[in-house]
Amino acid sequence: KKDETSSEAVVSTQSTGKKDETSSEGALAVAVQGMRVVPTRTQAAKEMVSSFVQDLCKQNIGEDAFRYFPFALGMFTTIGVCNVANLLPYVEMPTQIIGCTVAMSATIIGGLTIKCIQNHKLDFFSFFFPSGAPLVLAPLLVPIEMISFFSRAISLGVRLGANLTAGHMIMHIISDFAAQMIASGTVAGSLGAVGCCAALVPITVLEMAVACIQAYVFCMLTTMYLRDAHELH
């Protein structure tokens, strides 16, 4: 109890300080409010997710990982929650709409491109011409590299939206097939509908796994692109 009291005192001291919640320090001060030395199940789950995202940032970004950890954590949890919520009936979250996911990825890539230009100035254009390549190949390599670089804005969002949409379409087709078999009014149709409903169980479990994996892939690729904003490759 003494440890918990001291921990809460430290947290209250940090939270009363004039910290900007949009900064890394302010976000951390807000995040630790109400945390205990002996974690509850909810706190343990939060710590597990935050540790996972923190390790991901360290691996892909490097020394500047702490600066982008709040952004990466918010992005991972938001996309993950939206992906799982899409599995609920009559629920349509933005991550299921390819237009929304492409807009989100285009905004991220656009911001990272501006950040990269601010950091590296004219050296930014070395992205489009690999070091050591013959100058004669510049007319061929530069357009290819430019397409490869800016296609991230589309591929990042399409990958997320298309994977979720494909799974939902499969579930919709099986459910519609089951409804038609029930409407037939025959015994064989009823048995077939039961089989279709049973098939939806493993598909739903698979879709939940896909929802979490796609959130991880989106976050992983974004942190890799964040590193490009600091280190030219």
Sequence and secondary structure as in RCSB ss.txt:
>XXXX:A:sequence
KKDETSSEAVVSTQSTGKKDETSSEGALAVAVQGMRVVPTRTQAAKEMVSSFVQDLCKQNIGEDAFRYFPFALGM
FTTIGVCNVANLLPYVEMPTQIIGCTVAMSATIIGGLTIKCIQNHKLDFFSFFFPSGAPLVLAPLLVPIEMISFF
SRAISLGVRLGANLTAGHMIMHIISDFAAQMIASGTVAGSLGAVGCCAALVPITVLEMAVACIQAYVFCMLTTMY
LRDAHELH
>XXXX:A:secstr
 HHHHHHHHHHHHHHHS   TTSHHHHHHHHTTT  SS  HHHHHHHHHHHHHHHHHHHHT TTHHHHHHHHHHH
HHHHHHHHHHTTSTT   GGG HHHHHHHHHHHHHHHHHHHHHHHGGGGGGGGS TT  GGGHHHHHHHHHHHHH
THHHHHHHHHHHHHHHHHHHHHHHHHHHHHHHHT SHHHHHHHHHHHHHHHHHHHHHHHHHHHHHHHHHHHHHHH
HHHTTS  
